[in-house]
Each structure stands twice: as structure tokens, then as C-alpha cells.
Amino acid sequence: MTPRFTTTKIQTDTRRATLNLVAGTLWYAPGSFGMARFLGSKYSLRSILFHDVSDTESLFTRGLGVTVARRQLEAALKFITRHYTPVSLQDVISDLDNQKLPPRPVLVTFDDAYASVSEFVAPLCAEFGVPAVFFVNGGCLDNRKLALENLVCYVANVHGLGTVNAAIRSLHGAAVVAVRSLTQVFSHILPSVSLSGRESFRQGLVELAGIDESGLAAEAALYLSSQQLRDLANFNFEIGNHTYTHANCRTLSVGDLVGEIDRNKAVLEEISGTKVRSFSVPYGSSDDLTADLAEHLRHSGYKAVFLAEGRANSSLTPESTIDRVSIKASTDAAFFSEIEILPRLRTIRTS
């Protein structure tokens, strides 16, 4: 298969900024929330998503598009506590059992296993009285290994995309089209690679770049320690499953699900001492919530499954998934656009 690349991160960010500028003007109109309801009145639970929170991107995250500044997170928490009712995962699960959520509810979530969530985010959420769910990849804990995305970023930022393309060619063959951005690696290459293929790609990157991965991971200290994971319970954070290695679930076989889903659940429960009852699909696409995965999660007793396609949640049922909005805004008008307007527009577009 020869992939065609059309969308870059710059194009995506520009489009988001333009939409926020236009939709955000409604924020200044009287009755802005009432006006938003004309785009879709059945918007129940709002759920927002963050990843790494840092004032600077590192060599491991530059180009990944997951980092927001501390001031942005603080501004977001101020906005939601002023205009919404923060809820916990237990509140959401109770709502599935017909115990109604409060008006304009919002659930705050974090994906991946970044240490910044423990070091800065959790105390700030506690200060604002905001509970949260943190979806963690057990394979990253204690910084023994890098998540593949962070490894790709490091190799590209230090050695250039040529090295990344060489690793791709070693996996796909010489006929594959060279990627021109990291976005293309994450949106076109990795979703088509099996679990074993991802490991081969990882080894190719390590060998071509001459990296001591375990030493690099330990030095970078990107991720939570086991103790930090345990301590998150003190900040009203619930731990959720995000697969063991942050794999694209669309490529997982039924056998792979045991290693990626069940193994991660067991690791997280043993370390945290709490039950894991929610699952976040890595990369957030419904294409990765395959029939096999959905059945595996139902059979395993998960109470909530999360995507990140940015659409509005209308009515939640025990069989439904919960969609989330990835927040990049820094002003009240842009927050209003990203939480209230754009999810409704995406729902209209896809209905």
C-alpha cells in the first residue's frame, strides 16, 4: 500500500485557530450557552482531554502536538469551574445507571503517562476541586522504555526525518512514499503497522540512530514513577487503561488484546491498589474501537470507553462510548468554541 499524505499539523492548527476565531465570537453575545443549543440541544456530558503539560516541548514531544503550557491548563480549569460542573468518573458511571448528572457537566481526562500530570497537574486540579481520569500506559512507567511516538520524535528532532524514513523503508520496502512530517508518521504509517511491526520499527529507529533506549528513557524521565501513580489517588485522580504500549488497536489480533489490555489493567491495579474500570482508545479514533476490542472490553467489565474525535455526547447509555475534546485554547472565547461550538458542528457534519 502506498500512502498519500494531504494534511499537516500546521494546516490542522491553522484551521482550528480560524474556527475558534469565528465560533468564539458567540462567547461575547448575551446568552451564549443558549445560542449554542441551537446547534444541538442534546449535548450532555462534556469531556476534555490533555496529555503533556509543560511550558516547553522537549525533543521527545516536539512535533507530536500533545503539549500545552501550564498557563493554558490553569486558564482551562478556571473556565470550566466558572461555567461548568466538574464531575468524576463515578458520577458518569452513576449517570449510566439513571442517576442524573448535574447541569452542564464536564469530565477532565489525561492520556498517556507523562510525569507532568503528577508533578504539576494533579496539585492544580486539587486546588480547583476538579477530579480527573488519567489513562496510563503501563509499559512507560518508571522510565524503562520510551513510547514509540516519543522515540520517533526524538529521532526526527535529533537525527532528521531521513533516519525515520530509513526505518520505515526497512519495514515497508523501498516503494513506500517518504514522509514529510511527523504528523504523517502518526496518522498514516503507524495505524497500518501490526504490533510486531511496531516493535520492528522501534528496533530500526534505535539501530539507525545508535540509541541506548533504556538509558535515554531514564535520562528523559518523561513518565510517571510507580510511586507517583500511587500518589495520584490523593488528588482525586482515577487511573484508566490506555493499552500497555499505546498501540493502534485496529491492528491488534484477539490474542494481542490480552497483552495490551489485560496486562496493562493488571499492572495498573497492582501498582495503584485501585480497580481500573475505564478504557481510552489510543489516538482516540473510532476506527480503532474494533468489534473484537469492544467485545473484549464488555466481557472484561469496563464501565466506560473513551474516544477523542471531538464530537458532542448526546445521551449516554451503557453501550455508548464517551467522546472527548482535545483542548488547545488559551482564552475564554476559544474555550467556549472548543467545548461548546465545534463538537456540535462536528456532530452535525458526521450525522
C-alpha positions in Angstrom: 0.0 0.0 0.0 1.3 3.4 -0.9 0.0 6.1 1.4 -1.0 9.6 0.2 -0.3 12.5 2.6 -2.5 15.5 2.5 -2.9 17.1 5.9 -0.1 18.5 8.1 -0.1 19.6 11.7 0.3 23.3 10.6 -2.8 23.0 8.4 -4.8 21.4 11.3 -3.7 24.0 13.8 -4.5 26.9 11.4 -7.9 25.5 10.7 -8.6 25.1 14.4 -7.5 28.7 15.1 -9.7 30.0 12.3 -12.7 28.1 13.6 -12.1 29.3 17.2 -11.8 32.9 16.0 -15.2 32.7 14.2 -17.1 30.5 16.7 -15.6 32.2 19.6 -17.3 35.5 18.7 -20.5 33.9 20.1 -19.0 34.0 23.6 -19.4 37.8 23.7 -23.1 37.6 22.8 -25.7 37.7 25.5 -26.9 34.1 26.3 -24.0 32.4 24.6 -24.7 29.0 26.0 -28.4 29.3 25.0 -27.3 30.2 21.5 -25.0 27.2 21.3 -28.0 25.0 22.0 -29.5 25.9 18.6 -26.6 23.8 17.1 -27.7 20.8 19.1 -29.6 20.8 22.4 -28.8 17.2 23.4 -25.2 17.8 24.4 -24.9 16.1 27.8 -21.5 15.3 29.2 -18.6 17.4 28.1 -15.3 15.6 28.4 -12.0 17.3 27.7 -8.6 15.9 27.1 -5.0 16.9 27.8 -1.7 15.0 27.5 1.6 16.6 28.5 1.6 19.9 30.3 4.8 21.8 30.0 5.9 25.3 29.1 8.3 23.9 26.5 8.2 21.0 24.2 11.1 18.6 24.5 13.0 16.6 21.9 10.6 13.8 22.7 7.4 15.7 22.2 8.2 18.4 19.6 6.1 17.6 16.5 3.7 15.4 18.4 1.2 18.1 19.2 0.3 16.9 22.7 1.9 19.7 24.9 0.0 22.6 26.4 1.5 25.3 28.5 0.8 25.4 32.3 -0.9 28.7 31.9 -3.3 27.2 29.3 -4.2 24.4 31.7 -4.8 26.8 34.6 -6.9 29.0 32.3 -8.9 26.0 31.2 -9.6 24.9 34.8 -10.6 28.4 35.7 -13.0 28.5 32.8 -14.7 25.1 33.5 -15.0 25.7 37.2 -16.7 29.1 36.5 -19.1 27.9 33.8 -19.5 24.1 34.2 -19.9 21.5 36.9 -16.8 19.2 37.1 -17.7 15.6 37.6 -15.8 12.4 38.4 -15.9 9.1 36.5 -18.0 7.7 39.3 -20.6 10.4 38.6 -20.6 9.4 34.9 -21.0 5.7 35.7 -23.8 6.5 38.1 -25.4 8.5 35.3 -25.4 5.4 33.1 -27.4 3.8 35.9 -30.0 6.6 35.6 -28.7 8.9 38.3 -28.7 12.2 36.5 -25.6 14.3 36.1 -25.7 18.0 37.3 -26.2 20.8 34.8 -23.5 21.3 32.2 -21.2 18.6 33.5 -17.6 18.3 32.4 -15.2 15.4 32.9 -11.4 16.2 32.7 -9.1 13.5 31.4 -5.5 13.0 30.6 -3.9 10.4 28.3 -0.5 8.7 28.2 1.8 8.5 31.2 3.5 11.9 31.3 5.1 12.8 34.7 3.9 16.4 34.3 0.4 15.2 35.2 1.7 14.1 38.6 4.2 16.9 39.2 2.1 19.9 38.2 -1.4 19.0 37.0 -2.7 16.9 39.9 -2.0 19.5 42.6 -3.5 22.2 40.4 -6.7 20.2 39.8 -6.9 19.5 43.5 -6.6 23.3 44.2 -9.6 23.9 41.8 -11.6 20.9 43.2 -11.5 19.2 39.8 -11.5 15.3 39.7 -9.9 13.7 36.7 -9.2 10.4 35.0 -5.7 9.6 33.9 -5.3 6.9 31.2 -1.9 5.3 31.6 0.3 3.0 29.5 2.0 0.6 31.9 4.9 0.0 29.6 6.1 3.6 30.1 6.1 3.5 34.0 9.4 4.1 35.8 11.0 5.3 32.5 12.4 1.9 31.4 11.3 2.4 27.8 10.1 5.2 25.6 6.6 5.2 24.0 7.1 4.7 20.3 5.7 8.2 19.5 8.3 9.9 21.8 11.1 7.8 20.3 10.0 8.8 16.7 10.0 12.5 17.8 13.5 12.2 19.4 15.0 10.5 16.3 13.4 13.1 13.9 14.4 16.1 16.0 18.0 14.9 16.6 18.8 12.9 13.5 16.3 14.2 11.0 13.3 12.7 9.1 15.7 10.9 6.8 16.5 8.4 9.6 12.8 7.9 10.3 12.2 7.3 6.6 15.0 4.7 6.6 13.4 2.9 9.4 10.0 3.0 7.5 11.7 1.6 4.4 13.2 -1.2 6.3 9.7 -2.1 7.4 7.6 -1.4 4.3 10.2 -1.7 1.5 11.7 0.8 -0.9 8.4 1.6 -2.7 6.9 3.4 0.3 6.4 7.2 -0.1 8.8 9.2 2.1 7.0 11.1 4.9 7.5 14.8 5.0 6.3 15.4 8.6 5.9 13.6 11.9 2.1 14.0 11.5 2.3 11.7 8.6 4.1 9.1 10.6 1.4 9.1 13.3 -1.6 9.4 11.1 -0.6 7.1 8.1 2.3 4.9 8.9 1.7 3.6 12.5 -2.0 2.9 12.1 -1.1 0.4 9.3 1.5 -1.5 11.3 0.9 -4.6 13.3 2.1 -5.0 16.9 5.1 -7.0 15.8 5.7 -4.4 13.0 5.8 -1.6 15.6 8.5 -3.4 17.5 10.5 -3.9 14.3 10.1 -0.2 13.5 11.2 0.6 17.0 14.3 -1.5 16.7 15.1 0.0 13.3 14.9 3.5 14.8 17.2 2.5 17.7 19.8 0.9 15.5 19.8 3.5 12.8 20.1 6.3 15.3 22.6 4.5 17.5 20.5 4.9 20.6 20.7 3.3 24.0 17.0 3.4 24.6 16.8 2.4 28.2 19.5 4.9 29.1 17.7 7.6 27.1 14.4 6.9 28.7 15.8 7.0 32.2 17.6 10.3 31.4 14.5 11.9 29.9 12.2 10.9 32.8 9.2 11.7 30.7 6.8 9.3 32.5 5.4 8.6 35.9 7.1 6.5 38.5 5.1 3.8 40.2 5.1 5.9 43.4 3.7 8.9 41.5 1.0 6.7 40.1 0.0 5.5 43.6 0.0 9.1 45.0 -2.5 10.3 42.4 -5.3 8.8 44.4 -4.6 11.6 46.9 -5.6 14.2 44.3 -9.0 12.6 43.3 -7.5 11.1 40.1 -8.8 7.8 38.9 -6.5 5.6 36.8 -7.7 4.2 33.4 -6.4 1.7 30.8 -4.7 3.1 27.7 -3.1 -0.2 26.5 0.3 -1.3 27.6 2.4 0.2 24.8 0.0 2.8 23.3 -0.7 0.6 20.3 -3.1 1.3 17.4 -5.9 -1.1 18.3 -7.2 -1.5 14.8 -4.2 -3.7 14.1 -4.5 -5.9 17.2 -5.5 -9.5 16.9 -7.7 -11.2 19.5 -4.5 -12.6 21.0 -2.9 -9.2 21.2 -5.7 -7.8 23.3 -4.6 -10.0 26.2 -1.1 -8.5 26.2 -2.2 -4.9 25.6 -5.4 -4.6 27.5 -5.4 -7.3 30.2 -1.8 -7.0 31.0 -2.0 -3.2 31.4 -5.0 -3.5 33.6 -3.2 -6.0 35.9 -0.1 -3.8 36.1 -2.0 -0.6 36.9 -4.2 -2.3 39.5 -1.3 -3.9 41.2 0.6 -0.6 41.4 -2.2 1.7 42.2 -4.1 -0.6 44.5 -7.4 0.5 42.8 -9.7 -1.0 40.3 -9.3 0.0 36.6 -12.8 0.3 35.1 -12.4 2.6 32.1 -10.5 2.4 28.8 -9.3 5.2 26.5 -8.6 4.2 22.9 -5.1 5.3 21.9 -5.2 8.0 19.3 -8.9 8.4 20.0 -10.3 7.2 16.7 -13.4 5.1 16.4 -11.6 3.2 13.7 -9.5 1.7 16.5 -12.5 0.6 18.5 -12.9 -2.6 16.6 -15.7 -5.2 17.1 -13.2 -7.5 18.8 -11.9 -4.8 21.1 -15.4 -3.6 22.0 -16.4 -7.2 22.8 -13.3 -7.7 24.9 -13.9 -4.6 26.9 -17.6 -5.6 27.5 -16.5 -9.1 28.6 -13.9 -7.7 30.9 -16.4 -5.4 32.7 -15.2 -2.0 31.7 -17.8 0.7 32.6 -16.7 3.5 30.2 -14.8 3.6 26.9 -13.4 6.9 25.6 -12.6 8.2 22.2 -11.2 11.6 21.2 -12.9 12.6 18.0 -14.2 15.9 19.4 -17.9 15.3 18.9 -20.8 16.2 21.3 -22.1 13.4 23.6 -25.9 13.4 23.3 -27.3 10.8 25.7 -25.1 8.3 27.4 -26.1 4.7 27.6 -24.2 1.6 29.0 -23.4 0.6 25.4 -22.2 4.1 24.2 -18.7 5.5 24.1 -17.8 8.8 25.5 -16.2 11.3 23.1 -13.7 13.9 24.2 -12.4 17.3 23.0 -8.7 17.8 22.9 -8.2 21.3 24.3 -5.6 23.7 22.8 -7.2 27.1 23.6 -5.9 29.8 25.9 -8.8 32.3 26.0 -12.4 32.1 27.3 -13.8 32.7 23.8 -11.6 29.9 22.4 -12.5 27.5 25.3 -16.2 28.2 24.6 -15.6 27.4 20.9 -13.7 24.2 21.5 -16.0 22.9 24.2 -19.5 24.1 23.1 -19.5 25.0 19.4 -17.0 22.8 17.5 -18.2 19.5 19.0 -21.8 20.3 17.9 -20.6 21.3 14.4 -18.6 18.0 14.1 -21.7 16.1 15.2 -23.8 17.8 12.6 -21.2 17.2 9.9 -21.0 13.4 10.6 -24.7 12.8 11.3 
